[in-house]
Amino acid sequence: MYLTKEKKQEIFEKYGKSKTDTGTPEAQIALFSYRISRLTEHLKSNRKDYSTEYALKKLVGKRRSLLDYLKAKDITRYRKIIAELGIRK
């Protein structure tokens, strides 16, 4: 499996408040970004995998809605997570 328990904890520790902080928008955005990058790499070699393409589109939409929420709630946190992850609008 590409997303192990240790990798999740590492992402949550880096972008969340602690290892077990899974609910903050920053932690969720970071997790979605990791999953999106992995699915994108998979789709480069498997172009006709439409179920993965559908899942990727759903993940991008979820991440976008979390980013919109964070932008409306606290613009400084939004700018910080955008800069750290290298996401562009």
C-alpha positions as CSV (number, residue, x, y, z in Angstrom):
1,M,0.0,0.0,0.0
2,Y,1.4,3.4,-0.9
3,L,0.0,5.2,2.1
4,T,1.2,3.6,5.3
5,K,0.3,4.5,8.8
6,E,3.8,6.0,9.4
7,K,3.5,8.2,6.3
8,K,0.1,9.5,7.4
9,Q,1.5,10.3,10.9
10,E,4.5,12.0,9.2
11,I,2.2,14.2,7.1
12,F,0.0,15.0,10.1
13,E,3.0,15.8,12.3
14,K,4.5,18.1,9.7
15,Y,1.3,20.0,8.7
16,G,-1.0,19.5,11.7
17,K,-0.6,20.4,15.3
18,S,0.6,16.9,16.3
19,K,0.8,13.3,15.0
20,T,-2.8,12.6,15.9
21,D,-4.2,15.9,14.6
22,T,-6.1,14.7,11.6
23,G,-8.9,17.3,11.5
24,T,-7.2,20.6,10.7
25,P,-7.6,21.8,7.1
26,E,-3.8,22.1,6.6
27,A,-3.4,18.4,7.6
28,Q,-6.2,17.3,5.3
29,I,-4.9,19.4,2.4
30,A,-1.5,18.0,2.8
31,L,-2.8,14.4,2.8
32,F,-5.0,15.1,-0.2
33,S,-2.0,16.6,-2.0
34,Y,0.1,13.5,-1.3
35,R,-2.6,11.2,-2.6
36,I,-3.2,13.4,-5.7
37,S,0.5,13.3,-6.6
38,R,0.5,9.5,-6.3
39,L,-2.6,9.1,-8.4
40,T,-1.2,11.4,-11.0
41,E,1.9,9.3,-11.3
42,H,-0.3,6.2,-11.6
43,L,-2.4,7.7,-14.4
44,K,0.7,8.7,-16.4
45,S,1.4,5.0,-17.0
46,N,-2.2,3.8,-17.0
47,R,-4.1,6.2,-19.2
48,K,-7.3,4.2,-19.5
49,D,-7.8,3.7,-15.7
50,Y,-11.0,5.7,-15.6
51,S,-12.0,4.8,-12.0
52,T,-8.7,6.2,-10.8
53,E,-9.3,9.3,-12.9
54,Y,-12.7,9.7,-11.3
55,A,-11.2,9.3,-7.8
56,L,-8.5,11.9,-8.7
57,K,-11.1,14.4,-9.8
58,K,-13.0,13.9,-6.5
59,L,-9.9,14.4,-4.5
60,V,-9.0,17.6,-6.3
61,G,-12.5,18.9,-5.7
62,K,-12.3,18.1,-1.9
63,R,-8.9,19.8,-1.7
64,R,-10.2,22.8,-3.5
65,S,-13.2,23.1,-1.2
66,L,-10.9,22.9,1.9
67,L,-8.6,25.5,0.4
68,D,-11.6,27.8,-0.3
69,Y,-12.7,27.3,3.3
70,L,-9.3,28.1,4.7
71,K,-9.0,31.2,2.4
72,A,-12.3,32.5,3.8
73,K,-11.5,31.6,7.4
74,D,-7.8,32.7,7.7
75,I,-5.9,34.1,4.7
76,T,-2.5,33.8,6.4
77,R,-2.9,30.0,7.0
78,Y,-4.1,29.7,3.4
79,R,-1.0,31.4,2.0
80,K,1.3,29.4,4.2
81,I,0.0,26.0,3.1
82,I,-0.1,27.1,-0.5
83,A,3.6,28.1,-0.3
84,E,4.6,24.9,1.6
85,L,2.9,22.5,-0.8
86,G,3.6,24.4,-4.0
87,I,-0.1,24.4,-5.0
88,R,-1.2,27.0,-7.5
89,K,-4.7,28.3,-8.1
